[in-house]
Structure formats: C-alpha cells, structure tokens
Amino acid sequence: MIGILVTSHGDYCHSLIKSGEMIAGKQENVVSIALEEDGIEAFSQKLTETLNDMVNRFDSVLILCDLKGGTPCNESLKYVLYNESKIKIIPGVNLPMYLEVVSSTGFVKDINELATIGHNAGIQSIEVLDI
C-alpha cells in the first residue's frame, strides 16, 4: 500500500484531511505534518521521523505539499535526496487532488501512477467558471 503524507504551512494540511474525511471517510494510510511556529528545525525533525516510519510501513510514500518552493516542500525534497526511497512529491495540493489520491490508493500500487493521477486531478479541478 502507498502511504500519503500531507504537509503545509500551518493547519492547512490537518484541515484538508479533516475535510477529506467528511467526503471519503478516515484514511488509515494518511498522515499530516504542519510547519508551526516552533520553526523549521522542529518541522524537519518531525518530517524525518515520520517519513522513516512511513517508508518502513508502506511500499512507497506520496507527499502532497501546499506550496512549491516552500519549507514543507523543500524539506521533503531534502529528505528524498538524502534517503533513497520510493517517494514522490506533488506541491500545490488541493481537495480534489487529495480525494483522488486517497480514493485511488486501494487499487493503484505504483507510486508513479498515483502521482500522475494526483497531479492530473489537481490541474483538472482548477478552472474559471463563466456565468
């Protein structure tokens, strides 16, 4: 099974998962880590501990980050660079992307395929509605 880690600045990641639970139910393979006021070092330590655990428990891990170039994304990239693991990162997470990813983990076993599904869902969910 593929583990899902959602990271963000502040509570966005926790709220995203909570909103997702209203629609898709609780997901046993999902974890969230927020960059809080205690700083980057504390976030990085928690991220490393969590990813070490997830890499041991799951076949692979998909990290959904709030912002490309932000600390949660950059620290995730740093982890991947220093630890050869089956990890993919998608910045720019939104609720449709999250829902598509968690609903696909039951039948998609390949991390690259799941990353593509998530990426496409995120892009396809954004549009201008002309009235």
C-alpha positions in Angstrom: 0.0 0.0 0.0 1.1 3.6 -0.6 1.3 6.0 2.3 0.2 9.6 1.9 1.8 12.5 3.8 0.3 15.9 3.6 2.5 18.9 4.6 1.8 22.6 4.8 2.4 25.9 6.5 0.1 26.0 9.5 -3.1 23.9 9.9 -4.0 23.7 6.2 -2.8 20.0 5.9 -4.8 19.0 9.0 -7.9 20.8 7.8 -7.5 19.3 4.3 -7.5 15.8 5.7 -10.5 16.6 8.0 -12.4 17.9 5.0 -11.5 14.8 3.1 -12.8 12.6 5.9 -16.2 14.3 5.6 -16.4 13.1 1.9 -14.3 9.9 1.8 -14.0 8.8 5.4 -11.0 8.3 7.6 -7.9 7.0 5.8 -5.5 4.8 7.7 -2.6 5.5 5.3 -2.7 9.3 5.6 -0.5 11.4 7.9 -0.2 15.2 8.1 2.7 17.4 9.4 2.4 21.2 9.7 5.2 23.8 9.8 4.3 25.5 13.0 5.7 28.5 14.9 8.3 26.2 16.6 10.3 26.6 13.3 12.0 24.7 10.5 14.3 22.6 12.7 11.4 21.1 14.6 9.4 20.6 11.4 12.4 18.9 9.7 12.9 16.5 12.7 9.2 15.6 12.8 9.3 15.1 9.0 12.3 12.8 9.1 10.8 10.7 11.9 7.5 10.4 10.2 9.0 9.6 6.8 11.3 7.0 8.3 8.3 5.3 9.9 6.2 5.6 6.7 9.0 4.2 4.5 9.2 1.1 6.8 5.4 0.6 6.9 4.4 1.3 3.3 5.6 0.2 -0.1 6.1 3.8 -1.1 5.0 7.3 0.0 3.4 10.2 -1.8 4.0 13.6 -0.2 1.4 16.3 -1.0 2.7 19.8 -0.2 1.0 23.1 -0.1 3.5 25.2 -2.0 6.3 24.6 -4.4 9.4 26.2 -3.0 8.0 26.5 0.5 9.7 24.9 3.5 7.4 21.8 3.7 8.2 21.0 0.1 11.9 21.9 0.4 12.4 19.8 3.5 10.6 16.9 1.8 12.9 17.2 -1.2 15.9 17.3 1.1 14.7 14.0 2.8 14.3 12.3 -0.6 17.8 13.5 -1.8 19.5 12.0 1.3 17.4 8.9 1.6 16.9 6.6 -1.4 13.3 5.7 -1.1 10.2 5.2 -3.1 8.9 8.7 -2.5 7.2 11.2 -4.9 6.3 14.8 -4.1 3.5 16.9 -5.5 3.3 20.5 -4.5 0.1 22.5 -4.8 -2.2 20.1 -3.1 -5.9 20.9 -3.2 -9.0 19.0 -2.0 -9.8 17.4 -5.4 -6.3 16.2 -5.7 -6.3 14.8 -2.2 -9.6 13.0 -2.7 -8.5 11.4 -6.0 -5.2 10.2 -4.4 -6.8 8.6 -1.3 -9.6 7.0 -3.4 -7.0 5.5 -5.8 -4.7 4.0 -3.2 -6.8 0.9 -2.9 -6.2 -0.2 -6.5 -3.2 1.7 -7.7 0.0 0.1 -6.5 2.6 2.1 -8.5 3.8 5.4 -6.9 4.4 6.9 -10.3 0.9 6.2 -11.5 -0.6 7.5 -8.3 1.5 10.7 -8.6 0.2 11.2 -12.1 -3.4 10.6 -11.0 -3.0 13.2 -8.2 -1.3 15.7 -10.5 -3.9 15.5 -13.2 -6.8 15.7 -10.6 -5.3 18.9 -9.1 -4.9 20.5 -12.5 -8.3 19.5 -13.8 -10.1 20.8 -10.8 -9.0 24.4 -11.4 -10.9 26.5 -13.9 -12.7 29.7 -14.3 -16.5 29.3 -14.3 -18.1 31.7 -16.6 -21.6 32.5 -15.8 
